[in-house]
């Protein structure tokens, strides 16, 4: 059962940030396993439990070893994470419930970090047609749960029909999250209870974006199928009219 993190865990992540090499990591590998990986694994199982009956939902607990596509001098991560989301090939394009632990503390909530441009275009179109359901969700998350809206923004503003929608029309990624640095919470069951509460609260936003992504994927599939059918249709050879003008 997850019982919270420890000061030793945060100090280890800070240490790996400043000493990102095998020589520093290997003698301290047991600290990583005992103080970070095992607690994160237990926490991930606990966070996923309320979503385990939802078809297509899965979770993943990150490991400290970086992927091969990272720079070779960055061997290890200094931020550990848990993702709960619908299964997808590209996780960064997928609506996600997340928890991240860093030397500064914890951040958790919802995000879709790098959605396809067409997904955000469809999001803006949906807001233009009926913004109330989305705005009501965000208002409750900000006022009742104290969450913060974030996400990368376009350098140039998008045409927006209403001033109240401008904060969302400028987003090319979207998140809504809480941050915790208080040791009293981080080092106890309180962080588990808080994260579970936030996950439940932001699940409607996750479903909102998941539906948009699904609609966009369906639209792409239909368009692709139409192109394939057009390529397979037999050519009809039309009889060419004679170039000679007839005298009647």
Secondary structure, DSSP 8 states (H G I E B T S, - for coil): ------HHHHHHHHHHHH--SHHHHHTTHHHIIIIIIHHHHHHHHHHHGGGTTSTTEEEEE--SB--TTS-TT--B-SSEEEEEEE--S-GGGS-EEEEEEETTEEEEEEEE-S--HHHHHHHHHHHHH--HHHHHHHHHHHHHH--EEE--B-SS----SSGGGHHHHTBSSEEEEEEE--HHHHTSTHHHHHHHHHHHHHHHHHHHHHHHHHHHHHHHHHHHHHHHHHHHS---------SS----
